[in-house]
Amino acid sequence: MSTERTTTGNGFSYTLTRTLDAPAGTVWQAWTTPGHYARWAHAVPGSVEMDVRPGGAWKSTMLTPDGGRFPLTGSYLEVDENRLLVLGMDVPGKPEPTTMSMELAEEGGRRTRIVLRQTCDTAQERDMAEQGSTMLLDGLAAFLAEGPTG
């Protein structure tokens, strides 16, 4: 996995890139199907709701390694099936949602390059978000390796 970090006048950004052993359609379904997402993203079973369309809402409650629960909400800003998903994530105390994008590019029909990008307000926020995104990619890769129905 490659990681790029940047600091701009508008904030602190990261980009994570990984190649997954699955077609883009399978990766898309894993990310946009509540039952699949809950399995690999460490969400509380039954807490994931997704209305995957521009303006549609999403929510989930994540389980932390120490057993805590962390509710997340937001909306879909851009949706281009099997290619691009841009999420707005609600952050308590912030007037505007934080935006994260997921881009998919199929490579040879059986592998997919996934790129996650996010810009944060501080280096600490970026580091925490990058750590969370790395954990998501690790979980997604493991889920795809075992097979979405397995």
C-alpha positions in Angstrom: 0.0 0.0 0.0 1.3 3.4 -0.8 0.6 6.5 1.3 1.0 10.1 0.3 0.6 13.0 2.8 0.4 16.6 1.9 -0.2 19.9 3.7 -1.9 22.7 1.8 -3.3 26.0 2.6 -6.7 24.3 2.9 -5.7 21.5 5.3 -3.8 18.3 5.8 -4.4 15.5 3.3 -3.6 11.9 2.8 -4.0 9.5 -0.1 -3.9 5.7 0.4 -3.6 3.4 -2.6 -3.9 -0.4 -2.6 -4.4 -3.1 -5.3 -7.1 -5.6 -4.3 -7.6 -9.1 -5.7 -11.2 -8.6 -6.9 -13.0 -7.0 -9.7 -14.2 -3.4 -9.2 -17.9 -4.6 -9.1 -17.1 -6.9 -6.2 -15.2 -4.1 -4.3 -18.1 -1.7 -4.9 -20.6 -4.2 -3.6 -18.5 -4.8 -0.5 -18.4 -1.0 0.2 -22.0 -0.3 -0.6 -24.0 -3.3 0.7 -24.8 -2.8 4.5 -24.3 -6.5 5.4 -21.0 -6.8 3.6 -19.7 -3.4 4.9 -20.6 -4.3 8.5 -18.5 -7.5 8.3 -15.3 -6.0 7.1 -15.5 -2.4 8.6 -16.0 -3.6 12.2 -19.5 -2.1 12.4 -22.1 -3.2 15.0 -24.4 -5.7 13.2 -27.6 -4.1 12.1 -26.3 -0.5 12.5 -25.4 0.1 8.9 -27.8 1.9 6.7 -27.0 3.1 3.2 -29.0 5.0 0.6 -26.2 5.0 -2.1 -27.2 7.9 -4.4 -26.2 11.5 -4.5 -27.8 13.2 -1.5 -28.6 9.8 0.1 -27.8 9.3 3.8 -25.6 6.6 5.5 -24.9 5.7 9.1 -23.1 3.0 11.0 -21.8 2.4 14.5 -18.2 1.3 14.6 -16.8 -1.0 17.2 -13.4 0.1 18.6 -10.7 -2.4 19.6 -11.5 -1.8 23.3 -15.2 -2.7 22.7 -16.5 0.9 22.5 -19.0 2.1 20.0 -18.6 5.1 17.8 -21.6 6.3 15.8 -21.0 7.7 12.3 -23.4 9.5 10.0 -23.2 11.4 6.7 -24.3 11.5 3.1 -23.2 10.5 -0.4 -22.0 13.5 -2.4 -21.0 11.7 -5.6 -21.8 8.2 -6.8 -20.5 6.7 -10.0 -21.1 2.9 -9.7 -17.9 0.8 -9.7 -15.7 3.9 -10.1 -16.2 6.7 -7.5 -17.9 7.3 -4.1 -17.5 10.6 -2.4 -18.8 10.6 1.2 -19.6 13.5 3.5 -18.9 12.5 7.1 -20.6 14.5 9.9 -18.2 15.6 12.6 -19.5 16.8 15.9 -18.7 20.5 16.4 -18.0 21.2 12.7 -20.4 23.1 10.6 -19.4 21.3 7.4 -18.9 17.5 6.8 -15.5 16.1 6.2 -15.2 14.6 2.7 -13.6 11.3 1.8 -13.4 9.9 -1.7 -13.0 6.3 -2.8 -11.9 5.7 -6.4 -11.8 2.3 -8.1 -9.9 1.4 -11.3 -10.1 -2.2 -12.6 -6.8 -3.7 -13.7 -7.2 -6.6 -16.0 -10.6 -7.6 -14.9 -9.6 -9.5 -11.7 -7.8 -6.8 -9.7 -8.8 -3.3 -8.6 -6.8 -0.3 -7.6 -8.5 1.5 -4.8 -7.5 5.1 -3.8 -8.9 6.8 -0.6 -8.4 10.5 -0.2 -9.3 12.9 2.6 -8.4 16.4 3.7 -8.5 17.2 7.4 -8.1 20.4 9.4 -5.1 19.4 11.5 -2.2 17.0 11.3 -3.5 15.0 14.2 -7.0 14.7 12.6 -5.3 13.6 9.4 -3.2 11.0 11.2 -6.2 9.5 13.0 -8.3 9.5 9.8 -5.4 7.9 7.9 -5.1 5.2 10.6 -8.8 4.5 10.4 -8.7 4.3 6.6 -5.7 1.9 6.7 -7.7 -0.3 9.0 -10.7 -0.2 6.6 -8.5 -1.2 3.7 -7.0 -4.0 5.8 -10.5 -5.3 6.7 -11.7 -4.9 3.1 -8.7 -6.9 1.7 -9.3 -9.7 4.2 -13.0 -9.8 3.5 -12.4 -10.0 -0.3 -9.8 -12.8 0.3 -12.2 -14.9 2.2 -15.0 -14.3 -0.3 -17.9 -12.0 0.3 -20.3 -14.9 0.9 -17.8 -16.8 3.1 
